[in-house]
Amino acid sequence: MKQPPIVTLPLFAELDRLLLDFLRTLTPEEWERQTLAPRWRVMDVALHLLDGNLRTLSMLRDGHFGVAPTGDMGTHTGLVEFLNQLNADWITATRRLSPQVVVWLLELTGREYSAFLPTLDPWAPAAFAVAWAGEAESANWFHVAREYTEKWHHQQQIRQAVGRGEDALLAPTLYEPYLQTSMRALPHHYRTVLAPEGTQLRVRLSGPATGEWQLVRTADHWELTPERPTPDATVTIDGAVAWRLFSNELDPTDAARHVHTEGEQWLGEKIMDLVAVMV
């Protein structure tokens, strides 16, 4: 069943404004705080966001793809390894920049980035498919929504590491599009879960941003459906930490405290390792 597009374009400028305002409040010590990403401190995440702006402008706007892919790019593992190496190389090279220069560059490139995205035909094939949703080819609107989730969750990593400001991104206007996009991973994520045709799973989020999604098993796959019949299982996720679950930053012990299943337990268990980022 075809799902409607998720509108995220109007939110990029506000997300960038919140990021810049927050980064300008950081002390030198806070720039070096460890984030949920094991290898990255706050400065590293900020540099990664800068890299995202520059890579998008270079590749999609200017047609310059730079470093040629290496390894087995036909597999998810090969792609992730290549991206991880690109990220590591970038962080190593740009660690010589000061926080003030990083903020200045984020502001400069963020404006250009936000101005470029609306020039993409939303229904044309994107240069990069959304692999975590199981797509071999994605429309530009979905690529843009995926980029929104990247910017959202990396900024939240920074706020979580510093220990303040998380509530700003949990406002429904900003958080719900992140959740709606991430939940598009559900059918692909459940592809290995065998169940009788018609089996229903409901996924709910408790505050601060409530939401509900229904997954149904067809003859040979799972799909999201707008129907709301009585489900075989209902999974309720604490919305305040859902972003950590979807970005592979919530360990199993913590996840068990924040994720609860009613009904068929085996059906809800798979949600515990849902990932909607490239890892």
C-alpha positions as CSV (number, residue, x, y, z in Angstrom):
1,M,0.0,0.0,0.0
2,K,1.5,3.3,-1.1
3,Q,2.1,5.7,1.8
4,P,1.7,9.5,1.4
5,P,4.9,11.6,1.3
6,I,6.2,13.1,4.5
7,V,6.7,16.9,4.3
8,T,10.0,18.0,5.9
9,L,11.3,20.8,3.6
10,P,9.8,23.7,5.6
11,L,11.6,22.4,8.8
12,F,15.2,22.5,7.8
13,A,15.8,26.2,8.3
14,E,14.2,26.1,11.8
15,L,16.3,23.0,12.7
16,D,19.5,24.8,11.6
17,R,18.5,27.9,13.6
18,L,18.1,25.8,16.7
19,L,21.4,24.1,16.1
20,L,23.3,27.3,15.7
21,D,21.7,29.0,18.7
22,F,22.6,26.0,20.8
23,L,26.2,25.6,19.6
24,R,26.8,29.3,20.4
25,T,26.0,28.6,24.1
26,L,28.6,25.8,24.5
27,T,31.6,26.1,26.7
28,P,35.0,24.7,25.5
29,E,34.5,21.7,27.9
30,E,31.0,21.0,26.4
31,W,32.4,20.9,22.9
32,E,34.5,17.9,24.0
33,R,31.7,16.0,25.8
34,Q,31.2,12.4,24.7
35,T,28.1,11.7,22.7
36,L,26.0,8.5,22.4
37,A,28.1,7.8,19.3
38,P,31.1,5.9,20.7
39,R,33.7,7.5,18.6
40,W,32.3,11.0,18.5
41,R,32.4,14.0,20.8
42,V,30.2,17.0,20.4
43,M,32.7,18.7,18.1
44,D,32.8,15.6,15.9
45,V,29.0,15.5,15.5
46,A,29.0,19.2,14.5
47,L,31.7,18.5,12.0
48,H,29.7,15.6,10.6
49,L,26.7,17.9,10.1
50,L,29.0,20.3,8.3
51,D,30.2,17.5,6.1
52,G,26.6,16.6,5.3
53,N,25.9,20.1,4.0
54,L,29.0,20.2,1.9
55,R,28.6,16.7,0.5
56,T,25.0,17.4,-0.6
57,L,25.9,20.6,-2.3
58,S,29.0,19.1,-3.9
59,M,27.3,15.9,-5.2
60,L,23.7,16.8,-5.8
61,R,23.9,20.4,-6.7
62,D,27.3,20.5,-8.4
63,G,27.6,16.9,-9.7
64,H,31.0,16.4,-8.0
65,F,31.2,13.0,-6.2
66,G,34.8,13.3,-5.2
67,V,36.2,10.2,-3.6
68,A,35.5,7.0,-5.6
69,P,33.7,4.2,-3.7
70,T,35.9,1.4,-2.6
71,G,35.1,-2.2,-1.5
72,D,31.9,-4.1,-2.2
73,M,29.4,-1.3,-2.8
74,G,26.7,-3.8,-3.8
75,T,26.1,-4.8,-0.2
76,H,24.8,-2.9,2.8
77,T,27.9,-3.8,4.8
78,G,30.2,-2.5,2.0
79,L,28.4,0.8,1.7
80,V,28.5,1.3,5.5
81,E,32.2,0.6,5.7
82,F,32.9,3.1,2.9
83,L,30.7,5.8,4.6
84,N,32.4,5.1,7.9
85,Q,35.8,5.6,6.4
86,L,34.7,8.9,4.7
87,N,33.3,10.1,8.0
88,A,36.5,9.2,9.9
89,D,38.7,10.9,7.3
90,W,36.7,14.1,7.5
91,I,36.7,14.3,11.3
92,T,40.5,13.8,11.3
93,A,41.1,16.5,8.8
94,T,38.7,19.1,10.3
95,R,39.5,18.7,14.0
96,R,41.9,21.5,13.5
97,L,39.0,24.0,13.1
98,S,37.9,26.1,16.0
99,P,34.3,25.9,17.3
100,Q,33.7,29.5,16.1
101,V,34.8,28.5,12.6
102,V,32.6,25.4,12.6
103,V,29.6,27.4,13.6
104,W,30.3,30.0,10.9
105,L,30.6,27.3,8.3
106,L,27.5,25.6,9.5
107,E,25.5,28.8,9.1
108,L,27.0,29.5,5.7
109,T,26.5,26.1,4.2
110,G,23.2,25.5,6.0
111,R,21.6,28.4,4.1
112,E,22.9,27.1,0.7
113,Y,21.7,23.5,1.7
114,S,18.2,24.7,2.6
115,A,18.0,26.8,-0.6
116,F,19.0,23.8,-2.8
117,L,16.7,21.1,-1.5
118,P,13.5,22.7,-2.9
119,T,15.0,22.6,-6.4
120,L,14.8,18.8,-6.4
121,D,11.8,17.2,-8.1
122,P,10.1,15.5,-5.1
123,W,9.0,12.5,-7.2
124,A,12.1,12.0,-9.3
125,P,14.5,9.2,-8.4
126,A,16.9,10.3,-5.7
127,A,20.7,9.9,-6.1
128,F,20.8,7.7,-3.0
129,A,18.1,5.2,-2.0
130,V,16.9,4.9,1.6
131,A,18.5,1.6,2.3
132,W,17.2,1.1,5.8
133,A,13.6,1.2,4.4
134,G,14.6,-1.6,2.0
135,E,14.4,0.6,-1.1
136,A,16.6,0.1,-4.2
137,E,15.3,3.4,-5.5
138,S,13.7,6.2,-3.6
139,A,11.9,9.4,-4.6
140,N,13.6,12.7,-3.7
141,W,11.0,13.5,-1.1
142,F,12.0,10.4,0.9
143,H,15.7,11.2,0.5
144,V,15.0,14.7,1.9
145,A,13.0,13.2,4.7
146,R,15.8,10.9,5.5
147,E,18.2,13.8,5.5
148,Y,15.9,15.6,8.0
149,T,16.1,12.6,10.3
150,E,19.9,12.7,10.1
151,K,20.1,16.4,11.0
152,W,17.5,15.9,13.7
153,H,19.1,13.0,15.5
154,H,22.6,14.3,15.3
155,Q,21.6,17.6,16.8
156,Q,19.8,15.7,19.5
157,Q,23.0,13.7,20.2
158,I,24.7,17.0,20.9
159,R,21.9,18.2,23.2
160,Q,21.8,14.9,25.1
161,A,25.6,14.9,25.5
162,V,25.6,18.4,27.0
163,G,22.7,17.5,29.3
164,R,20.3,20.3,28.3
165,G,18.0,21.4,25.5
166,E,16.6,18.0,24.4
167,D,13.0,19.2,24.8
168,A,13.4,21.8,22.0
169,L,13.6,19.0,19.4
170,L,10.9,16.9,21.0
171,A,8.3,19.5,20.1
172,P,5.7,17.7,17.9
173,T,6.3,20.0,14.9
174,L,9.9,18.8,14.7
175,Y,9.7,15.4,16.3
176,E,6.7,13.9,14.5
177,P,8.2,14.2,11.0
178,Y,11.3,12.4,12.4
179,L,9.1,9.6,13.8
180,Q,7.0,9.3,10.7
181,T,10.1,8.9,8.5
182,S,11.8,6.5,10.8
183,M,8.6,4.3,11.0
184,R,8.9,3.7,7.2
185,A,11.6,1.2,8.2
186,L,9.0,-1.1,9.8
187,P,7.9,-3.2,6.8
188,H,11.5,-3.9,5.7
189,H,12.6,-4.5,9.3
190,Y,9.9,-7.1,9.8
191,R,10.6,-8.9,6.5
192,T,12.1,-11.9,8.3
193,V,9.3,-12.3,10.8
194,L,6.9,-15.0,9.5
195,A,3.3,-14.8,10.5
196,P,-0.1,-15.8,9.1
197,E,-1.6,-13.5,6.6
198,G,-3.7,-10.8,8.3
199,T,-1.5,-10.6,11.4
200,Q,-1.5,-7.1,12.8
201,L,1.0,-5.2,14.9
202,R,0.3,-1.8,16.4
203,V,3.2,0.5,17.4
204,R,2.4,3.4,19.7
205,L,4.5,6.2,21.1
206,S,3.7,7.8,24.4
207,G,4.4,11.5,24.9
208,P,6.0,14.0,24.2
209,A,5.0,13.3,20.5
210,T,2.3,10.7,20.4
211,G,1.8,8.5,17.3
212,E,0.4,5.2,16.1
213,W,1.3,2.9,13.2
214,Q,-0.3,-0.3,12.1
215,L,1.7,-3.1,10.4
216,V,-0.2,-5.9,8.6
217,R,1.1,-9.2,7.1
218,T,-0.1,-9.8,3.6
219,A,0.5,-13.1,1.7
220,D,4.2,-12.5,1.3
221,H,5.3,-9.3,3.0
222,W,4.5,-6.7,5.7
223,E,3.1,-3.3,5.0
224,L,1.9,-0.2,6.8
225,T,-1.9,0.3,6.7
226,P,-4.2,3.1,7.8
227,E,-6.7,0.6,9.1
228,R,-7.1,0.2,12.8
229,P,-8.6,-3.3,13.6
230,T,-7.8,-5.1,16.8
231,P,-4.1,-5.9,16.7
232,D,-2.4,-9.2,17.6
233,A,0.2,-7.2,19.5
234,T,0.6,-3.6,20.6
235,V,4.1,-2.2,21.2
236,T,4.3,1.1,23.2
237,I,7.5,3.0,23.1
238,D,8.4,5.9,25.4
239,G,8.6,8.8,22.9
240,A,11.3,10.6,24.8
241,V,13.8,7.9,24.0
242,A,12.4,6.5,20.8
243,W,14.9,8.4,18.7
244,R,17.7,6.6,20.6
245,L,16.1,3.2,19.8
246,F,15.8,4.1,16.1
247,S,19.4,5.3,15.8
248,N,20.9,2.2,17.6
249,E,21.8,4.2,20.7
250,L,19.7,2.4,23.3
251,D,21.2,-0.7,24.8
252,P,18.9,-3.8,25.3
253,T,18.6,-3.3,29.0
254,D,17.4,0.3,28.7
255,A,15.2,-0.6,25.7
256,A,13.4,-3.2,27.9
257,R,12.5,-0.5,30.4
258,H,11.1,1.8,27.7
259,V,9.4,-0.6,25.3
260,H,6.3,-2.6,26.4
261,T,4.4,-5.2,24.4
262,E,0.8,-6.3,25.0
263,G,-0.5,-9.4,23.3
264,E,1.8,-11.7,21.3
265,Q,5.2,-11.1,22.7
266,W,7.1,-12.7,19.9
267,L,5.5,-10.2,17.5
268,G,6.7,-7.2,19.4
269,E,10.2,-8.4,20.1
270,K,11.5,-7.4,16.6
271,I,10.9,-3.7,17.3
272,M,13.8,-3.8,19.8
273,D,16.4,-3.7,17.1
274,L,14.7,-1.4,14.6
275,V,17.3,0.9,13.1
276,A,16.4,3.9,10.8
277,V,20.0,5.1,10.2
278,M,22.9,3.9,8.2
279,V,25.0,1.8,10.6
